[in-house]
Amino acid sequence: MLSAAVIWGVAFVAQSAGMEYVGGFTFNCIRSLLGGLVLLPGLLLHRREKQGSFWERNKTLLTGGICCGVVLGIAANLQQQGIRYTSVGKAGFITALYIVLVPFFGLPLGKKVGRFVWAGLLLAVAGLYFLCMDGQFTVGRGDLLMMLCAAVFAVHILVVDHFAPLVNGVALSCVQFFTCSVLSGIPMLLFEQVSVGALRGAAVPLLYAGVMSCGVAYTLQILGQKNMNPTVASMILSLESVVSVLAGQLLLQQSLTGRELLGCGLMFAAVVLAQL
């Protein structure tokens, strides 16, 4: 789980670096395609485990994978567009807000929210204020896109929570990545220009985001959660926000102001408090 958090935290750097060569939709299309190809052997093994027609064997898997992939595609593209206008560290911490939002989005499903989660929400709002608001009380375009991204990621967690117990986890991830790739590929063809030279320039960020972030990290998460309390797992995964700040400083020389560091601290405290 810790390895997955580190990989995802550094992936914010890859996403930022890749945007220097290709558009956001192109990056997510290729990245998700690579992630799906890495997990394809798991999908093929899943097909051999069941008997019956193709639809009977894979009805739940395909339904769940497409639903997860559509939500993931929306969240990933909001994140990719938002990272163009904000720093890697801020992007990582605002994205971590999804961990606080998940219990609240679960209210309509009958899930209770404890007092620690309410306190976590208040801390998260305070953290976002210091992290995103400037002296004129405005929120930047990138910050707003990242907030929307966090909200959609919270929905994604609830969708995965519904389908994951019903099917093979690796196969589910494989289908969702292929779905996300198709969803990103449509606006890529409509709004962005793709060249061989640009793809070569973005090769390293794309390979890292596709193979490591999508393929390897999601598999590590599935394997790690099998024998771990989900609350502890979520706390470990929330460390990706810390890693994103460190990676941004070490690899991209992006620094945060004292005000923004205070916001990061409050956000991290909110994430931990919501899990207690």
Buried (B, 14 or more C-beta within 10 A) or exposed (E): BEEBBBBBBBBBBBBBBBBEBBBBBBBBBBBBBBBBBBBBEBBEEBEEEEEEEEEEBBEEBBBBBBBBBBBBBBBBBBBBBBBBBBBBBBBBBBBBBBBBBBBBBBEEEEEEBEEBBBBBBEBBBBBBBBBBBEEEEEBBEBBBBBBBBBBBBBBBBBBBEEBBEEBBBBBBBBBBBBBBBBBBBEBBEEEBEBEEEBBEBBEEBBBBBBBBBBBBBBBBBBBBBEEEEEEEBBBBBBBBBBBBBBBBBEBBEBEBEEBBBBBBBBBBBBBBBBBE
